[in-house]
Amino acid sequence: MTILGGGVLFASPLLPHVSPEMENPEFWIKKIENPGRLLLTAEEIRKLNEETLQKEGLYLCKVKELKEEWTRDEILSLMAEDWEGFGRTEEIRYGRNGNPLGDSFWNGLNENMNRQSLKEVNRVDFGLIVKRTDIRVFPTEELSKSTPDNDEFDRFQHSTVAPGSLVGIYHFSQDKVWAYVQTGFIRGWVRMADLAIAKDRMDAIQYEESTDRFVITGSFVQVFSDPLCREMAFEAQMGTSFPILPQTTSPGSSNNGVVIRIPFRETDGGLSFRNGYIRKDGDVHRDFLPYTQENVARQAFKMIHQPYGWGEMFGGRDCSRFIMDIFATFGIIMPRNSKFQARIGIVLGQLDGASLKEKERVLDRAIPLATTLRMPGHIMLYLGKENGRHYAIHNVWGVQRRGWFGPVMQKIRKTVVSDLSLGRSGPLQSLLHRITDVQTIASESEVFKKLP
């Protein structure tokens, strides 16, 4: 460990009780009996997704089923909800330059939301995202920070949206730079430059509904606009999928790799489609991966040591995006927020207030690499047990630990393997102490095999 000024402690490459072998998926796979068995069939995943989409309060949406006309009051209500959650309060927020966000900023932001242009009845357009883009709470590039120097957490940053994502478009900002959209997992503002609007909504909907697809199974995979793979169109992250280009021979293949259909923004902002190319060595899979423990392990460990990024800031991932992207490769829909992700699957235990022994007993019944462990503000994927310790893989910013002059923040800022004693010397205590929810995503028959 290295201690720097300001009470910050940076982690060494391996955390305590973690060996180099533990950062390899095969270490965990070989501990499992029959790791290649299906935990959920494709039909069971479809049913799980339907149940997930019907749950209230997860902010998930079947975009293609959005109604075409929205009243002014309905859209204003959505904006009011955003403002209530993230707008101006008595708490001082700081911008990119470290200065407080003052009246001029908030008044300008209000004006740019362009409420006055809403009609009594507004038609919702549909479009596709053309490259990985931020989705913001408000139509602004400005940051909203808790302290002047806390650049790693921006309250205005929801997440990123993957290329090829279907969105419904409610409204546009006054400066015409931003569109107020509904994605499958969150509502917010995206840059117009990263969005192509369909003249016929069915053009965008049919693109999403295409069933013959390549799924991105690497952490990030480059997609090119030319068959020689020299000009990159965009990067696509794990779990994103694209329709295979219809061809008369060898669908979806070329001399250099695979050919997909990608959305393109014309100069007038309209939607068209072009060929996209992925190299032969591109980490992709035709259709979703079979949902097995060994496949989950290999997907998760493709992101080992990948950087942490709140809301995917700086090109990274946070804890819940890490979980979301893993399960997306199997076609399993997950909410974006860790609290909501803990509502997906079969409950093994509501552990808030339980003793450490009780929590350990629940974990001993959990299915490794199919179980999420959630605590307030964080979520992890359970790996299993080794030498009496329970382990997880997770993307974590940091944990508090005991220092010479009081608690210090151990900054980790990447995807790591850790045992659940991590943080036990700090004021918040260990990960195990803080776990409140344990959920297994598997069939009931698989879960009951582990129950006494």
FENSUL-V484503 format. One record per backbone hydrogen bond with DSSP energy under -0.5 kcal/mol. CO is the residue of the C=O (numbers start at 1). NH is the residue of the N-H. E is the energy in kcal/mol with one decimal. If there is no record, write none. Layout:
co=CO nh=NH e=E
co=CO nh=NH e=E
This chain:
co=2 nh=4 e=-0.5
co=2 nh=10 e=-2.5
co=4 nh=7 e=-0.5
co=4 nh=8 e=-0.9
co=7 nh=409 e=-2.0
co=8 nh=4 e=-2.8
co=9 nh=411 e=-2.3
co=10 nh=2 e=-1.6
co=15 nh=18 e=-1.5
co=16 nh=419 e=-0.5
co=19 nh=22 e=-1.0
co=20 nh=23 e=-1.5
co=21 nh=24 e=-1.5
co=24 nh=27 e=-1.3
co=24 nh=28 e=-0.7
co=25 nh=28 e=-0.7
co=25 nh=29 e=-2.4
co=26 nh=30 e=-2.3
co=28 nh=31 e=-0.7
co=29 nh=32 e=-1.9
co=32 nh=34 e=-0.5
co=32 nh=35 e=-0.6
co=34 nh=37 e=-1.5
co=35 nh=293 e=-0.6
co=35 nh=294 e=-2.1
co=39 nh=443 e=-1.8
co=40 nh=291 e=-0.5
co=41 nh=45 e=-2.4
co=42 nh=46 e=-2.1
co=43 nh=47 e=-2.2
co=44 nh=48 e=-2.4
co=45 nh=49 e=-2.7
co=46 nh=50 e=-2.0
co=47 nh=51 e=-2.3
co=48 nh=52 e=-2.5
co=49 nh=53 e=-2.7
co=50 nh=54 e=-1.2
co=51 nh=55 e=-0.6
co=52 nh=55 e=-1.1
co=55 nh=58 e=-0.7
co=61 nh=63 e=-1.2
co=62 nh=65 e=-1.9
co=63 nh=66 e=-2.1
co=68 nh=124 e=-3.2
co=70 nh=122 e=-3.2
co=71 nh=75 e=-1.8
co=72 nh=76 e=-2.5
co=73 nh=77 e=-1.9
co=74 nh=78 e=-1.5
co=75 nh=79 e=-2.2
co=76 nh=80 e=-2.4
co=77 nh=81 e=-1.9
co=78 nh=82 e=-1.9
co=79 nh=83 e=-2.4
co=80 nh=84 e=-2.4
co=81 nh=85 e=-1.7
co=82 nh=86 e=-2.4
co=83 nh=87 e=-2.5
co=91 nh=89 e=-0.6
co=93 nh=101 e=-3.1
co=94 nh=145 e=-2.8
co=95 nh=98 e=-1.9
co=99 nh=95 e=-2.9
co=100 nh=102 e=-0.8
co=102 nh=106 e=-2.2
co=103 nh=107 e=-2.9
co=104 nh=108 e=-2.0
co=105 nh=109 e=-2.6
co=106 nh=110 e=-2.3
co=107 nh=111 e=-2.0
co=108 nh=112 e=-2.3
co=109 nh=113 e=-1.3
co=111 nh=114 e=-1.5
co=112 nh=174 e=-2.1
co=114 nh=117 e=-1.4
co=115 nh=118 e=-1.8
co=120 nh=72 e=-1.6
co=122 nh=70 e=-3.0
co=123 nh=125 e=-0.6
co=125 nh=169 e=-3.4
co=126 nh=198 e=-2.7
co=127 nh=167 e=-2.3
co=128 nh=196 e=-2.4
co=129 nh=164 e=-3.6
co=133 nh=161 e=-3.0
co=134 nh=136 e=-0.5
co=135 nh=158 e=-1.9
co=135 nh=159 e=-1.4
co=136 nh=189 e=-3.2
co=138 nh=140 e=-2.2
co=144 nh=155 e=-2.9
co=145 nh=94 e=-2.4
co=147 nh=150 e=-1.3
co=149 nh=151 e=-1.7
co=150 nh=153 e=-0.9
co=152 nh=310 e=-0.5
co=153 nh=155 e=-0.6
co=154 nh=157 e=-1.9
co=156 nh=137 e=-2.8
co=156 nh=158 e=-0.7
co=159 nh=135 e=-2.6
co=161 nh=133 e=-2.0
co=162 nh=165 e=-1.6
co=165 nh=129 e=-2.0
co=167 nh=127 e=-2.1
co=168 nh=170 e=-0.6
co=168 nh=182 e=-2.6
co=169 nh=125 e=-1.5
co=171 nh=180 e=-2.9
co=173 nh=176 e=-1.3
co=177 nh=192 e=-3.1
co=178 nh=173 e=-2.3
co=179 nh=181 e=-0.7
co=179 nh=190 e=-2.3
co=180 nh=170 e=-2.7
co=180 nh=171 e=-1.2
co=181 nh=183 e=-0.5
co=181 nh=188 e=-2.2
co=182 nh=168 e=-2.1
co=184 nh=61 e=-2.2
co=186 nh=183 e=-2.7
co=188 nh=181 e=-3.3
co=189 nh=136 e=-3.2
co=190 nh=179 e=-2.6
co=191 nh=194 e=-1.6
co=192 nh=195 e=-1.8
co=194 nh=130 e=-2.3
co=194 nh=131 e=-0.7
co=196 nh=128 e=-2.2
co=197 nh=271 e=-1.7
co=199 nh=201 e=-0.5
co=200 nh=203 e=-2.1
co=200 nh=204 e=-0.7
co=201 nh=205 e=-2.2
co=202 nh=206 e=-2.8
co=203 nh=207 e=-1.0
co=204 nh=208 e=-1.7
co=205 nh=209 e=-2.1
co=206 nh=210 e=-0.9
co=207 nh=210 e=-0.6
co=211 nh=213 e=-1.1
co=212 nh=244 e=-2.7
co=213 nh=287 e=-2.3
co=214 nh=242 e=-2.2
co=215 nh=217 e=-0.6
co=215 nh=285 e=-2.2
co=216 nh=239 e=-2.9
co=219 nh=238 e=-1.9
co=221 nh=236 e=-2.8
co=223 nh=233 e=-2.9
co=223 nh=234 e=-1.7
co=224 nh=277 e=-2.5
co=226 nh=229 e=-2.0
co=230 nh=232 e=-0.7
co=231 nh=225 e=-3.1
co=231 nh=226 e=-0.5
co=234 nh=223 e=-2.8
co=236 nh=221 e=-2.7
co=237 nh=240 e=-2.0
co=240 nh=216 e=-3.5
co=242 nh=214 e=-2.6
co=243 nh=261 e=-2.5
co=245 nh=252 e=-1.1
co=250 nh=253 e=-1.7
co=252 nh=259 e=-0.7
co=254 nh=257 e=-0.9
co=256 nh=280 e=-1.4
co=257 nh=254 e=-3.0
co=258 nh=278 e=-2.4
co=259 nh=245 e=-1.5
co=260 nh=262 e=-0.5
co=260 nh=276 e=-2.9
co=262 nh=274 e=-2.5
co=264 nh=266 e=-0.7
co=264 nh=272 e=-2.1
co=266 nh=269 e=-2.3
co=269 nh=197 e=-2.7
co=270 nh=266 e=-2.8
co=272 nh=264 e=-2.6
co=274 nh=262 e=-2.7
co=276 nh=260 e=-2.9
co=277 nh=224 e=-3.1
co=278 nh=258 e=-2.1
co=279 nh=282 e=-2.1
co=282 nh=284 e=-1.7
co=283 nh=217 e=-2.1
co=283 nh=218 e=-1.7
co=285 nh=215 e=-3.2
co=285 nh=287 e=-0.7
co=290 nh=292 e=-1.5
co=291 nh=39 e=-2.9
co=291 nh=40 e=-0.7
co=292 nh=296 e=-2.3
co=293 nh=297 e=-2.5
co=294 nh=298 e=-2.1
co=295 nh=299 e=-2.2
co=296 nh=300 e=-2.8
co=297 nh=301 e=-2.4
co=298 nh=302 e=-0.7
co=299 nh=302 e=-0.8
co=300 nh=303 e=-1.6
co=301 nh=304 e=-1.1
co=303 nh=306 e=-2.2
co=306 nh=415 e=-1.7
co=307 nh=317 e=-1.7
co=309 nh=312 e=-2.6
co=310 nh=313 e=-1.7
co=312 nh=315 e=-1.3
co=313 nh=316 e=-1.8
co=317 nh=309 e=-2.4
co=318 nh=322 e=-2.1
co=319 nh=323 e=-1.5
co=320 nh=324 e=-2.5
co=321 nh=325 e=-2.7
co=322 nh=326 e=-1.7
co=323 nh=327 e=-2.1
co=324 nh=328 e=-1.6
co=325 nh=329 e=-0.9
co=326 nh=329 e=-1.0
co=327 nh=330 e=-1.4
co=327 nh=332 e=-2.2
co=328 nh=331 e=-1.5
co=329 nh=289 e=-2.6
co=331 nh=333 e=-0.6
co=337 nh=341 e=-2.4
co=338 nh=342 e=-1.4
co=340 nh=343 e=-2.0
co=341 nh=344 e=-1.8
co=343 nh=345 e=-0.5
co=345 nh=347 e=-0.5
co=346 nh=440 e=-2.6
co=349 nh=351 e=-0.8
co=349 nh=438 e=-1.4
co=351 nh=354 e=-2.5
co=355 nh=359 e=-2.2
co=356 nh=360 e=-2.5
co=357 nh=361 e=-2.1
co=358 nh=362 e=-1.8
co=359 nh=363 e=-2.4
co=360 nh=364 e=-2.0
co=361 nh=365 e=-0.6
co=362 nh=365 e=-1.3
co=362 nh=366 e=-0.5
co=363 nh=366 e=-1.1
co=366 nh=368 e=-0.7
co=367 nh=370 e=-1.5
co=370 nh=441 e=-3.3
co=371 nh=382 e=-2.8
co=372 nh=374 e=-0.5
co=372 nh=439 e=-2.1
co=373 nh=380 e=-2.2
co=374 nh=436 e=-3.1
co=374 nh=437 e=-2.0
co=375 nh=378 e=-2.6
co=378 nh=375 e=-2.5
co=380 nh=373 e=-2.3
co=380 nh=382 e=-0.5
co=381 nh=393 e=-2.4
co=382 nh=369 e=-3.3
co=384 nh=391 e=-2.8
co=386 nh=389 e=-1.8
co=389 nh=386 e=-2.6
co=390 nh=420 e=-2.2
co=391 nh=383 e=-2.6
co=391 nh=384 e=-1.2
co=392 nh=418 e=-2.4
co=393 nh=381 e=-2.3
co=394 nh=396 e=-0.7
co=394 nh=416 e=-2.9
co=396 nh=413 e=-0.5
co=396 nh=414 e=-1.5
co=397 nh=412 e=-2.4
co=397 nh=413 e=-1.0
co=399 nh=410 e=-3.6
co=401 nh=408 e=-3.0
co=403 nh=406 e=-1.1
co=406 nh=403 e=-0.8
co=408 nh=401 e=-3.0
co=408 nh=410 e=-0.7
co=409 nh=9 e=-3.4
co=409 nh=411 e=-1.0
co=410 nh=399 e=-2.0
co=410 nh=412 e=-0.5
co=411 nh=11 e=-1.9
co=413 nh=308 e=-1.6
co=414 nh=396 e=-2.1
co=415 nh=305 e=-2.5
co=416 nh=394 e=-2.3
co=418 nh=392 e=-2.5
co=419 nh=422 e=-1.5
co=420 nh=432 e=-2.7
co=421 nh=424 e=-2.0
co=422 nh=431 e=-1.4
co=423 nh=426 e=-1.8
co=426 nh=429 e=-1.1
co=430 nh=434 e=-1.5
co=431 nh=435 e=-1.1
co=432 nh=435 e=-0.6
co=436 nh=351 e=-2.2
co=436 nh=352 e=-0.8
co=437 nh=374 e=-2.7
co=438 nh=348 e=-3.0
co=438 nh=349 e=-1.1
co=439 nh=372 e=-2.7
co=440 nh=346 e=-3.2
co=440 nh=442 e=-1.0
co=443 nh=447 e=-2.2
co=444 nh=448 e=-2.8
co=445 nh=449 e=-1.0
co=446 nh=450 e=-0.7
co=447 nh=450 e=-1.2
co=447 nh=451 e=-0.7
